[in-house]
Amino acid sequence: MVKLIGNNNKQSFGINMTTDKNKKFTLWPYAVVAGLVLFMGYILFFVFQAMNQDVDLISKDYYEQEIAYQEQIDKVARTQALGDVMLDYNAEAKTILLQMPATYKGKSLSGTITLFRPSDDKLDKQIPLQLGRDQSQLIEAEALETGIWKVRVHFSAGEEAYYTEKIIQIR
């Protein structure tokens, strides 16, 4: 409170004397603080969710596979040199047909067929390579979930290793 000396008229100096009793309560500072706290909580919630998200690499031993990638390139080149391996999905019969080219006839082939699901590694399946007399193998795909699958065929004939891969869509 200001004490004026002289004229007791409060309006004479242009000073409006108000007391704390007439001061209005403003909500803005509290709203700004509450908004900042809610925004920080929102960001922390998403950081917590991101930290607890299960992130799968393409495969568990991705880094070891990356180091041996030149061997993989050589396997693919050897496979293409002898002829393309045919992988065909029949949606009506829900089967995958693996057909080796005639250049592999008479060779003793052994290997594996991997049905790889990029979106969920828990659905991956591995099947041994068991070719018939016509150098083909029929794989039942009825139990496979719908979506994108990579069919990877690793096989060898004696000392030479081969590899082919095809992406199919199960409907």
N, C-alpha and C positions, 0 to 999 in steps of 0.2 A: 504494500500500500504506500502510496506517495503522499507525503505531507506537504501541503502548500503553505507557504508563508505569505501573508498579506491577504489578498482577497479570498474569501471563503467560497466564492463562486467557482464550482468545479469546471464549468464550461468556459471560463474566461481564457484559459490557456490552450484550448482545443484538445484537451486530454479527456478521453472518455474513461471514467473510472468504473471498471467492472470487477466483480468478485468472482472467485472460483465456483461459487454456487450456480452461476448462470452459464458456465462453460458447457458446451454440448459435447457429448461422447462421440468419438469418431471410430468407425469400425475398420477403416482402411489399413492401418498398420497390422492389425491382427489377421486380416484377410490375406495380405501379402505374405506374412510369415506362414500362415496355414497353407497357402498355395505352394510355397517353396518346400515345406515339409512333405506335402503330398507328392510333389514332383520327385523329390529325392527318394521317397519310399517306392514310387513307381519304378524309378531307375534301378534301385537296389533289388527290387523284386525280379526284374528281367536279368540282371547280372547273376543273381542266385539261380534262376532257371537255366541260364546259359551254362553256368558252371556245372550243373547237375545233369546236363544233356549228354546222352551216350553218343559219342562220335566214333563211328567205325571207319577205319581206313578201308581201302578197296580189298585188302587182304591183311591178315595178321602179320605176315612176314614181308610187308611191302618194301622195306628198305633193302633187305637181302635180295629180293627179286630185282630191284632197280640196279643193283651192282652187277647182277648176272644178265643184264638185258641184252648184251651183245650175243650171248649164247642163244637167247630167245630169237633174235633176228636171224641167226644162222639156221635155227630149226625151221622157221617159217619159210626161209628161202629154199631149203632142201625140200620141204613139202610141196611148195609151188613148182619146183623144178620137175618133180615126178608127176605132177598133175594135181588139180584141186580136189580136195575131199569135199563131197557133197553132204551138207546138212540141210534137211528139209523138214519143216513142221507141217503136219496135216491136221488142221483144226477140227475137221469132222470126226476123224478117228482118234484124235488126241494122242498122236504119236509123233516121235521124231525119228526120221530115217537117216542113218549114217551110212554113206556109200563110199567105199574106197575106190580110187581109180584102178584100172586094169594093170597099171605099172607095178602095183604092190602084189599082184597075184604070184603065188608061189613063195612069198616071203613070210616068215613066221613073225607076226606082229603081236606085240603085247603093249598094254598101256591102260590109261584110265580116261573116262569121260567125266568131266566135271560140269554139273549144272549149277551155274553161279548166279545168284540173285543179288544185283548191286544194291538194292534198297534194304536188304535184310540178310546178313550172313548166316543167320540161324536156319534159313531155308535151303542152304546149299546142299547139294547131293553129289556123291561121287560113285560112279558105276565102273566096274572093270570092263575093259574092251574085250568083247567076245564076238568075233566076226563069224558069220556063217560061211558056207561054201561059195556064196556069190559075193564075198567081201563086203557084206552089209550087216548092220545091226539095227534092230528096231527097239526104240526106247519108249516105254509107256509114259505119257505126260499127263495122265488123268489126275494124278495126285498133286501135280504142281499147281500152285496158286496163279491166278491171272496176273499178267504184267510182263515186264521186260526180263528176259533171261539171257545169259551168255552161255553158250555151249562151247566148252573148251575140250579139245581132244589132244592129249599128250600120248604119243606112242613111239615105239622104237622097233627097228628091224635090225637085229644084231647089235652092232656098236653105234649105229646112226640113230639119233633122236630126231623126232618130227613133232610139229605142233600146228594146229589150226584152231580157229575160233570163229563163231558166228553168233550174231545177236538175233534172237527170235522173240516174238510176242505171243504169249499164251493168252488165248481168249476164252 
